[in-house]
Amino acid sequence: MNQSDLKRNSNMLWGSLTKKGYMRWWHSFSGTHVETGAVRTFFVEFFIINPGLGGELPILGQHPYYKKRGMKPSYVMVKAGIFPSGEDEPGRQLHAFYPISSLKTTKCPLAMQVEDCFYSEDRIKGVVDVSPAEANHRSFMTDAGYMEWDLEVSKAVSCHTGVYGGRFMQFLNALDSFWHGEGIRSFFKGTVVLDEDIYLINPEDSYGYADKHWGRSYNNPWLQLACCHLTSEKAGRTLRHSAIAVNGCHPRFLWFPLHKKLMLQLTYMGEDFEFNHCKWDVKETNKRLIWHILAQNKSSVVKVSGSCSKAQLMFLKYENPDGLLSRFPLWAGASGIGTIQLYRRVQGGRELLDTLTLENALCEYRAEETVQPQQAKNPTNIELK
């Protein structure tokens, strides 16, 4: 439901997850180049893994020294970058690693400081500078470059997952990964400097998104879709406070996996439509990723069809809390397009309320993995420098 929950957004790992768990606070937003007028989409993420194992140095799971000794990763990572907008405009991701001991936090509302990087509910600020020599170390999983950002954040629409992110479900470790969308429709304002290029971030066309994931491993398969650039066929205009957010989850009972699920929220002109029972299909062609989602509850039906060109996608790089790499790439981009059909159930059938066109959709997808990830091999041809 569209309900803010700063306590859930600030909740840190506890119990066994401190030594086998991760947290990631994600932000993505669009900006305009001050000289050329080119529009690009950026991302900034605060990522913490296995904080209970940390110390005075970051422990990198892909580093030969730590792999040889069987040590799990433990660090704070600030990930910043830009999504590709085509073959001639590739994406980049820049990683800065810090020891757990360098992290300073408050409780609710959450604020985090790690050297020059700062996070709060209404502002993010920081800088990541990666040299070519550092980018050549495959343990950093990073490209080379410089990015600096200083942004005000206003989170207008939230996606509260209810019991699926509650303390009881966390106590049972009932999900591999928990999700809370504090800002599925967010307004960003400020500047981004990428290398020597300056971008202005304006609230109305930033099409911002902010959420949090945490747990003991990543969703398998990894499927996420979000969009707040929605145009109504009925109203003939772009909707300012409407948004859709879709996230996969993998429930468990004790140690036994249950059926994989999708959670979907559509906030449409002040009304929330929530679904925990969805059917979906994702297809990969030579040039595109294509998805279809059918979500139903007692009062409404939502059909989502969309796609994104692979030229506008990149591979995001993460190691899991065991220090392992997935065999499959995590596709990610922010140029998804498609349509949403919203129906209201009526006696004897259903009535079409509206058809929405979605643009600038955030999409992340990794195929289901039926075997264990690997630590040393990289058979997916992802370029790890």
N, C-alpha and C positions, 0 to 999 in steps of 0.2 A: 504494500500500500504506500501511498505518497505520504510518508511520515518520517520526519527527521529523527535521528537517534544518535546524538553526539557521543553518548556513552558507548554504544556498540562500535562506532567508528574509532573510538580511542582505546578500545579494549586491546591489551597486550596478551601475548602468549602466556600460558600458565600450564603447570603440570608437566606431563611428558613432552608436550609440544615445544617447550623451551629448548630441548635437546634434539628434537626431530620435528621441526616446524618452520614455517615461513609466514611473513606478512608483507603485503605490497599495497601501497596507496598510490593509485594511478590517476593521472590527469592528462587529458588531451584537448587540444584547442587549435583553432585556425588563426592565422595572422597574415598581414599584407606587407609586402616588401615596400619600403618607403620610397624607392626610386623607380622600380619597374612595375609596381602594382601587382606582381605575382602573388597568388594566394597559396600558402602551404600549411600543412597541419603538423603540429609539434606534439611531443609527449614528454612528461616529466614524471618520474616514479621514485618513491622512497621504498626501498626493499630491505628487509631484515630477515636473516636466516640463522636458525639455531643459536639464539642469543645466549642460551645457557652454557654454551661451549666456548664462548668468546673470551678474549683477554686484551692484551696491549697491542696485538698485531692482527690484521685481518687474515683469516685462514681461508685460502682459495682452494676449493675442491678440485680444480683442474691443474693445480700446480704440481709438478713432479715430486717436490719435497714432501708435500702433504699426502699425495696419493700413495707414495711409497710407504708411508707410516700409517696408512689407513685412517687418516683424520677426516672427519666430516667438515664441510664448510661452515664458517661462522663469521659474519661480517654485516656491516651496513653498506648497501650499494645505492648510489644515486645514479639512476639511468635517465638520460636525457637524449632527445634526438628529434629527427624529422622523418615523416613518412614519405615514400616516393610518390610522385605525381605522374610518372611515366618513365619510359625507358631512358630518356635523356635527362631526367631529374630523379636520380636514385635517392633512397633513404639512407640514413645513418643512425647508429645508436652508439652513445658514448657512456662509458662506465667509469665511475670513481668509487673506489673501495676504501672503507674506513673500519677500524677496529670497533668492536661493540663498546669498549670503554670510552670511546669518544662521543657517544650518543648521549644527549641530554634531552629529557622529556618532562612534560607536565602531565597531569592526569586530565580529567574532563573539564573543559574542552582541550583536546590534544594539541600540543605544540612540540615540535622536534627540531633540535639544532645539532648539526654535525659539521664542524668547522664552518665553511662559508655557505652552507646550504641550510635553508630554513623551511619548515612546513607548519602551517596552522590552518584552521578551517576557513579563514578568509584571506590568506596570503601565502604565496610560495615564492621563494627567492633563492638563487644559488648560481653556481658556476661549475662546469666540468671542462677540464682541459686535458686532452689525451694526446701525447706526442706520437709520432710515427713509430718510434722505438718501443713505446709501451704497447701500441696496437699490434706489434709483431709478436707479443707474448700471447699464445693461445689461451693461457689460463685467465686472461682478462676478458676474453670474449667480446672485444670492443673494436670499433673503428677509431680512426684518428680524427681529431677536430676540437673545436672550441665552441661552447654554447653557454650563454649567460641569460638569465631570465629574472624578471621582477614583476610579479603579477598579483593583482587583487582578484579575489575569487568570491563570487556570490552564488551559492548553491540554492537553486529555486525549486527543483523537483527532486524528490527522494524516492528510492525503491527500498522499502523495508521488507525483509524476507520473513518476518514473523518468527515462528517456532524454528524454522530451518536455520536460523543464525543465533538461536537462544542459548543460554547457559546450559540447559539440560542436554540439548543435542551436542554441545561441545564437550560436556562431561562424559557422554557416551562415545565420543569420537565417531558420531553417526555419519559424518560426511568427511570425505577426503579433503575438501576445500569448502570453506564458508565464504559467503558473499554478502556485502552490504553496499547499496548504491546511494550514498549520501547526496550525490549531486549528478543524477543522470541528465538533468538539464542545468547547466552551470553557465554563468556569464563571467568571462575572463577579461581583464583590462590591464594593459601594461606594455612591456617591450620584451623582445627576444633578440639577442645578438647571436648569429650563427657565423662563426669565423669573423669576417668583416662586414657581413650583411646585417642590416637592421630591419626588423619587422615590428609593425604596430599591431597590437591585439586590441580590437574593439569589441565591447560586450555584445552588441546585437548580431554581429556576424562571426563571433568566435566559435559558436556551436560547440560549447564546452561540455566535457564529461569528466566526472570524478567518482571513483569507487574504491572499495577495499576488498581484497581477498586474503584469507589466512587459513592455515590448516597444516596437515602433515605431508601432503603431496598435492600435485596439480590434478585438475580434472582430466579424466581419460574417457572419452575424447575431450579435447579442449574446444569449447564452442561458446563464443560470445558475440553479441551483436547489439549495438546501441546507436540511436540516432535522435537528434533533436532538431534537425532541419527537415521539417515535415510541412508539406503543402497540401491543403485541403481542396479537393475537387468541389465539394459542396460550398465552401466559403469563398473559394477562388483566391486564397491568399496563404502565405506562410504563417503557421501557428506559433505564437511566441512562447507559450508556456506548456507545450505538449512535447512528449518524448516517449520513445519505446526503449526498453532494455530487456535483453534476453541473456540468460546465463545457464550453463549446464551445471548439474550436480550429480554426484555419485553416492547415493545413500548406502549405508551399511547397517546391519544388525549384528552386534558383537563384531566378529571378524568376517562375517559373510556378506559379500556384495549383493545388493538388490538391483532392481531395474534402474538404469540410468534415466535421469529426468531433465527437463528444461523448465526453468522458471521464467515467466514473461510478465512484464507490466507495461501496459499502454496507458499513459495519462493523456487524455484527449479532451481539450477545452474544459478543463476543470473536473473531469470525471475520470476515475481510475478503473481500469479493467485488469484484473489479476487472474493468472492462470498457473496452475501447478501440474497440469496434465496436457502435454503437447506431443504431437507427432512431428518429426522433422526428418529432412533428408538433405545431405550436403554432397554435391557432385564436383569433381575436379576434372576439368578439361585441359587441353594443352595451353589455353590462354586465360581461363577464368575459373573462379570458384563460384558456384551457384548453390543457393540454399532455398528451401521451401519449408515453412513452418505452419502447422495447423494447431491452433490453441482453442480449447472449448471449456466453458463452465456452464452452470445452469441457466445463465441469463444472456450470454453473449458468445460470439465466435469471432476469432481473428485469423485471417490468412495473410502470411507474409511471404513475399517472393522477392528475391534480390540476387545480386551478383557483384563481383569486383574483379577487375582485370588483374592478372598476375603482375603486369608491369607496374601496378600501383600497390603492390604488396611487397613485404620484406620478411625476413626471418628474424624474429626476436629470439634472443639467446638467454637461457637460464639453465642453471644446474639445480637439481632437486635437493632436499635436505640430506639425502644420502651421498651427495656429491656425484650423481650420475647424470648423464646427458640422454635425452630422448633419442630414439632411433628415427623419429619423424620430425620434419620441420614444423615450427609454429608460424604459420602464415599470419601476417598482421598488416592492416592498412586502414585508411580513413577516407576512402573514396567509394564506398559501397553505394549502389543505387538500387531502387526497386519500388515496390508498392505494398501498401497495407490495406486490406479490405476489412472493415469493421461492421459486424452484423449484430443486431439485437434479436434475441429469440422472441417470437410471438406465437400465438396459438396457431398451430398448423404449419409452422415453418419458421423462417427468419427473414428479417427486414434489413436491407443494406442501409447503414447509417451514413457512411462516408467511405471514400477511397482516398488514401493519402499517398503522395509521392514522397519517397525518402531519398535524400542526397547526403553526401559527406558522412556516410554511416561508418562508424568504427566496427571493424570485423576482425575477429581472431579465430583461427581454426587450426587444430592439430588432430590428425586422424587417430582413431583408437589404436592403442598399443596393446597387443595380446601377449607380448613377451617383455622381459625385464629390460629397462634401459641399460646402456653400456657406459662404462667410464672412460675408456681409452679410445675406442673406435668411433668413427664418424661416418657411417655408411650412407647418410642422406645427402652427401655432397654439400653440406652447409660449410661455408668457408669460415673456419675458426683460425684466426691468425695467431 
